[in-house]
Amino acid sequence: YKWSFIQPVSLFFEGMLASILHQDIFWMRLAQAFLASLSLVALHQAGRHLGVRRLPMFGASLSLLFMPLYAIVSVSFYGEALLTADICFLLYFYSKDQQTGLILTSSIAPLIRP
């Protein structure tokens, strides 16, 4: 993990994934994909809470899920995958007016991708 030495959250997250999943790259990528799917659900919920109708929000989430660049980056081990998830959760906490979650997600954003 020497290529992400300036990204402490990415280094910690990927190191924990490698430790827990016994350095199996398939399961590590699957965990990254699960995080990306969870962040899209949070983005969908944020849009619904802000008043976007169900069908356009579902279509936007689905088109983002199947966008090739998003799909490839979300299963990679770059910091952008975690930053994208962090931004989606940040929008979710902002739309729900949950200050603690908003503070935590916004405070780790600079540590994910400088």
Residue, then its C-alpha position, 0 to 999 in steps of 0.5 A: y500500500k505504499w502508493s496511498f501513503i498520503q491517504p490515511v483513511s484509504l490506507f486504514f480502510e484497505g488495510m483493514l479489508a486486507s486483514i479481515l478478508h485474508q488479502d483475497i482480492f476478490w472479496m476486497r473488491l466485493a466489499q468495495a462494491f458493497l460500499a459503493s452500492l450502499s452509498l448509492v442507496a444513501l444518495h437515493q434517500a437524500g434525493r427523496h428526502l429533498g423532494v425529488r420524485r421516486l422515478p427520476m431519482f431511481g433512474a439517476s441512481l441506476s444510471l450512475l450505478f451502471m456508468p462504466l467509470y463509476a463501476i470500475v473506480s468503485v471496485s478499485f483501490y483508489g481513494e476516489a471510491l471512498l471519497t465518492a461514498d463519503i460525499c454520498f453519505l455527507l449529502y444523506f446526513y445533510s438532507k436528514d439534518q443529522q449534525t453528528g454524521l455530517i460532522l464526521t463525514s465532512s471531517i474525514a473527507p480531506l483524509i481520504r483524498p487530498 
